[in-house]
Amino acid sequence: MTIDQSIADLAAEPAIEADQTIDGGVKAFVESALWVLASPAAEADPMNAPAAISDVIGTTDAEILGRFDRTGGVDFLPLDGAYRVLGHSGDQAAPEAVMVEVAAPMTISSGTRWLFVGGVITWTDDGWQISSIKPTETGQPTSGATHLGDFTDEDRLAVLTGLGWTAFANGRR
């Protein structure tokens, strides 16, 4: 699966192109999360950024994203991490929703930390839209690695808890 990392540079809401498949849902989730967390538009107007990408996002999640610390800008690098699909609803060939979790490094003014960004993306008449999203803490690599390809076995155990993690096809390295 390939992700368009340049979405984080957009000052306006992105046009996410993805088909109604599980992979399409993952792609749309990651690109939407990237934009709503790290774009100049989200930094300039964090309280309204979630509504720009989704008509179905929960109000609590939108408020969490609105309060997310973007001081000095955010550099969210999902391509340096991994993702996993936790489940889906509906037909596997054309799911109605996909639950996704991404583990990736995020840099803000206070430094770089690995985070989980998880949630659900729902298929609507307008295509994929995030219905829930939440950044949460995870363990940190003991080596200080900021790219999955540099992880030691201990780093993988600390950061990528659980099963089913997949590196992005166009990950950097």
C-alpha positions in Angstrom: 0.0 0.0 0.0 1.3 3.4 -0.9 0.5 6.6 1.0 0.8 10.2 -0.3 3.0 11.8 2.4 2.7 15.2 0.6 -0.8 15.5 1.8 0.7 17.0 5.0 1.8 20.0 3.0 -1.6 21.0 1.8 -3.1 24.2 3.1 -6.6 23.1 2.0 -8.5 19.9 2.6 -7.1 16.9 0.5 -9.0 15.1 -2.2 -8.5 11.5 -0.9 -8.9 9.0 -3.8 -9.4 5.5 -2.5 -11.6 2.6 -3.5 -14.1 0.8 -1.3 -11.8 -2.0 -0.2 -10.0 -2.7 3.0 -6.7 -1.4 1.5 -8.6 1.7 0.2 -9.9 2.3 3.7 -6.5 2.1 5.2 -5.1 4.5 2.6 -7.9 7.0 3.2 -7.5 6.7 7.0 -3.8 7.3 7.0 -3.9 10.2 4.5 -6.8 11.8 6.3 -5.0 11.4 9.7 -1.8 12.8 8.2 -3.7 15.9 7.0 -5.7 16.5 10.1 -2.7 16.2 12.4 0.2 17.7 10.4 -1.1 20.1 7.7 -0.7 23.8 7.8 -4.5 24.1 7.6 -4.9 22.0 10.7 -2.3 24.0 12.5 -3.9 27.3 11.5 -7.5 26.2 12.4 -7.3 23.0 14.6 -10.8 23.2 15.9 -12.3 23.1 12.4 -9.8 20.9 10.6 -11.7 17.6 11.5 -14.9 18.8 10.0 -13.1 19.7 6.8 -12.3 16.0 6.1 -15.4 14.3 7.6 -19.1 14.9 8.0 -19.3 11.8 10.3 -16.5 12.3 12.8 -17.5 12.1 16.4 -17.6 15.3 18.3 -15.3 14.0 21.1 -12.7 12.9 18.6 -12.9 16.3 16.8 -12.4 18.1 20.1 -9.4 15.9 20.9 -7.9 16.7 17.5 -8.6 20.3 18.0 -6.7 20.4 21.3 -3.8 18.3 19.9 -0.5 20.1 20.5 0.8 21.5 17.2 3.1 24.1 18.7 5.9 24.8 16.2 4.3 22.5 13.6 3.9 18.8 13.5 5.9 16.3 11.5 3.9 13.0 11.4 5.6 10.3 9.4 3.4 7.3 8.9 5.7 6.0 6.1 8.4 5.5 8.7 6.1 3.3 10.8 3.6 0.6 10.3 -0.2 -0.1 10.2 -2.6 -2.8 11.0 -6.2 -3.5 10.3 -8.1 -4.4 13.5 -11.3 -5.3 11.8 -14.0 -4.2 9.3 -17.8 -4.3 9.0 -19.7 -5.4 6.0 -18.6 -7.4 3.0 -14.8 -8.0 2.9 -14.7 -7.1 -0.8 -16.6 -3.8 -0.2 -16.5 -2.9 3.6 -18.7 -0.3 5.1 -16.1 0.6 7.7 -12.5 -0.3 8.5 -10.8 -0.1 11.9 -7.1 0.9 11.5 -4.2 1.6 13.8 -0.9 3.3 12.7 2.3 3.4 14.7 4.5 6.2 13.6 7.0 8.9 14.8 5.6 12.3 15.4 7.8 15.4 15.9 6.6 18.5 17.6 8.6 21.3 19.3 9.2 19.2 22.4 10.8 16.3 20.4 10.0 13.1 18.6 7.8 10.3 20.0 6.2 7.2 18.5 2.4 7.3 18.7 -0.5 5.1 17.8 -3.2 6.9 15.7 -6.2 4.6 15.5 -9.8 4.8 14.5 -12.5 3.9 12.1 -13.1 5.1 8.6 -16.5 4.8 7.1 -17.7 4.5 3.5 -20.2 7.2 2.7 -21.9 8.5 -0.5 -18.9 10.9 -0.7 -16.3 8.1 -0.3 -14.2 7.3 2.8 -14.6 9.6 5.9 -13.1 9.3 9.3 -15.8 8.5 11.9 -13.4 8.2 14.8 -9.7 8.9 15.3 -7.5 9.1 18.4 -3.8 9.6 18.9 -2.5 7.7 21.9 0.9 7.0 23.5 2.8 3.8 22.9 6.1 2.4 24.1 9.2 4.1 22.8 12.1 2.4 21.1 15.1 2.0 23.5 17.5 2.6 20.6 15.9 6.0 19.8 15.1 4.8 16.3 12.8 7.1 14.3 12.3 4.6 11.4 10.8 1.1 11.6 13.7 -0.1 9.4 16.1 0.8 12.2 14.3 -1.0 15.0 16.0 -3.6 17.0 14.0 -6.6 18.2 13.5 -4.9 21.6 12.2 -1.8 19.8 9.6 -3.8 17.9 8.4 -5.4 21.2 8.2 -1.9 22.9 6.4 0.0 20.1 4.5 -2.5 18.0 2.5 -4.3 20.7 0.2 -7.0 19.4 0.1 -8.8 16.1 -0.5 -7.9 12.4 1.7 -4.9 11.8 2.7 -4.2 8.2 5.2 -1.7 6.9 4.0 0.7 4.1 5.0 -0.3 0.6 6.5 3.1 -0.1 8.0 3.5 3.3 11.2 5.5 3.2 14.4 3.4 3.1 
